[in-house]
Amino acid sequence: MTSSAPEDVDVVLPCLNEAEALPWVLDRVPPGWRAIVVDNGSADGSADIARALGATVVDEPRRGFGAACHAGLTAATAGIVCFCDCDASLDPALLVPFVSEVREGSADLVLGRRRPQGRGTWPAHARAGNLALSLMLRRRTGLRLHDLGPLRAARRESLLALGLTDRRSGYPLQMVVRAADADWRITEHDVPYLPRSGVSKVTGTWRGTWQAVRDMSRVLAEAPARPAPAAAPSRGGNRR
């Protein structure tokens, strides 16, 4: 991983016991970007490995995917912030065109639509939960998205202005819902979804998937809000 350039792009990497995956993930962070690894209570030395590999490490003791993501967002200083899982299922290098789209103003929020590579990469129950949430999202906002995956990019100040409050599995969905309420232009692009390293804390089990769906359903039940628009608002999104 090369030296960071905080004024350019920060990549938030929520991390819970990802020692095995970290070397590959950090090596794939594009040159000149800063990796912010948010340690969410790892017991396998993940934080030490991340520091040794040159990443900025943020400790977030409160467990929860949203808690880790938001800690990384508030620690970021770059104009554009990206998010990526830290389990080697997604390649941070895929974020380069996402960032270009945000920087050029053709989108306010860019999401990665996961395309599984190989059998067992994305369990059936996890795909079913994701599909159900996508349909509920469409009814709630009009957005025709296919995935609510973690790979994404947007401007930091605009993200902070959304006032995100979920600190569990609903965080990624709340970001999309509030962005839609603010009339952001939201785009989606296919990305390869690789077999993850280690055991999933969420989609690898029925219980974890059910908890995620429950968290996200609660987000969808929120009353529509009108947060501040994106820094360079573009109307339209993926509505049909």
N, C-alpha and C positions, 0 to 999 in steps of 0.2 A: 504494500500500500504506500502511495506517495505522500508527501507532506500535504497538510490540509490548507485549504483556502476558505476560511469561514465566511468571507464576503460573497462567495460564489454559491455553493450548494452544501447543505448538511444532510446526511442520511441517518435517520433514526432507526436503530436496530434493537428492539426489545428483546431481552435475553434472560432465559431461565434454564440453566444447566445445558449450555450449548458448546461446551469445550471442544467437542469433536468437530463441530461444523465451523467454528469461528475462523480458523486459518483460511479456509476456502472462501468464506463470505467476505472477509476483510480484504483478501487479495483481489476480489472482483469489484471492489468499490472503485469507480472511475478515477483516474489521476486528477489531482487537484481538489477533489471533494473531501469533506471531513466526515469520518464515521463516528457517530455518537452511539456507543453501546450502553444501553440502560439495563443495568443488572438488577433483576427483580427478585433477588434472594437466592442466587445460585449457590450450590454447595459443591461444585466440581471444579472450582478455580477459574471459571469463565472470565471473571473480572480481571484477574491477573494476566491471563492469556491475552485479553483484548488490549490491556495497557502495553504489554510487551510487544504487541504487533503495531503499536502506534495509534490506537484508537483513543478517543476521549471517552472516559467511562463516567457514567452518572449512576449513583446508587439510588434506587427507589424501593424502600422497604415494604411499602404497601403493595400486596399482591394484587395482580389484575393486569390484563393486557392493556386496557385503557390507561391505567395508572402509569405503566411503563412508557407507553407512547406519548402521553401528555408531558411526562417528566422530560422526555427527549425534546419535545417541541419547545417547551419553555427554556430549555438549556441551549437551544439552537440560536445562532446569530446570523446565519446566512439569509439572503433574500428569498431563496427557494429552499423548501424542506421536502425531503422524500422520506418514505417509510418502506421498510422491507423486513420480512421475517428473518430471523437469525439462525435458521435450522438447515440452510442449504437447499431448501425447496424452491427458492426463487433467486435469480441471479441479479445482484445490484447493478450490473452493467447494462441491464435492460432498461434502466431508468434514463439513459442518455436522451432518447427521443422524447420521453415524457417531459423532461426539463426543457428541452428546446421548444416544445409546444407551449408550455407555460410562459417561458421567457419571451416568445414571439407574440404572445397575446391571443393565440388561437384557441386556448382553453384556460380555464381557471383551476380545474382539478382534473387530473388524468389518472385513470385507474387501469390496473392490469387484469384482464380476464384470463383466469388460469385455464390452461389446456394440459391435462394430465399426460405425462410421458411414461407409459408403462402401466401394467396392471397393479392395482393395489395402491397407487400413488394417492388417490383421492377416494376414500371409502364411500360406499353407496349412501350410507346414512348422512354423511357430511354433504354430499352433492344434493341429496334430497332437501336437506335443511336450507342449503344455499338457494336452491330453486324456489322454495316456498317464500323465503325472505325477499327474493328478487321480485316475485309477483306482488307481494304485499307492498314493497317499495313503489312499484309501478302504480298501484292503486292510490297510494298516499301522495305521490309527487308527480306522477306522469313520466318519470324517467324510465326509459327502456334499457335497463342495464341487465347483464347476465350474471354478474359476479360481484361480490362485495369483498374481494380479496384485499390483502394487506399492502400490495405493491402500488404506490401512488405518489403523486407530486403536486405541490401547490405552493403559493407564496406564503411565507411565514406570517406576516402581519395579518393577512386575510384569514388564515387558519385561527390565529389567536382571537380575532374579532368574532368568530363563530360562537365563542363562549361555551365550548364543549364541556360537559359535566359528567358524562358516563366514564367510569373508571374500570369497567369490566369488559366483557366481550362485545358490548353494544357500541363501543367507541368508533369503530370504522363506519358503522351504519349511521350513527348520529352525525358524523362528519358529512356524509353524503346528503342526509335529510336536511340538515341546516344549510348546506351549500345550495341545495335545490330551492329551499325557501327564500334564499337571497338571490335567486336567479343567476347563479353561476353557470357558466358553460362547462358541462361535464362530459368528458370523452372516455372511451374505453378501447383498449387494444389487447389483442391476444398475446399471451406470454406463456412459454413452456413452464409447466409445473412439475418439478423433479421429485423423486422419492426423497423424503426428508431424512436427516440424520437423527437417530434416536427416536424416542416415542413422543407423539404429539400430546400436548397438554389439553387440547380442546377437541379437535375433530377426530383424534385417534380412538375415541370411546363414545359410546352412545350417551353416557352421562354428560360428557363434556359438550357434545353437540347439542343435547337438549338444553343445557345451561346457556349455551351461546344463543340458541334460538329464543329462549325465554328473555334473555337480556335485550336482544334486538327487538323482540315484539314489544317490550316495554318502551323502547325508543320510538317505535312507530306509533305508539298510542299517545305520544306527546302532542300537545296542541301546536299547530303550525306557528312558527316564529318568523320574525323578519330581522335577522342579524344584518350587520353592515355588509354591503356588497364587496365583492373581490376588488383588489387594488386597481385592476384594469378590467372592469366588468364586460362580459360578452354575453348577450342574451341568447336563449334558445335551448341550450343543453342537448340531451338526447330525447327530448319529448317528441311524440308523434301525434 
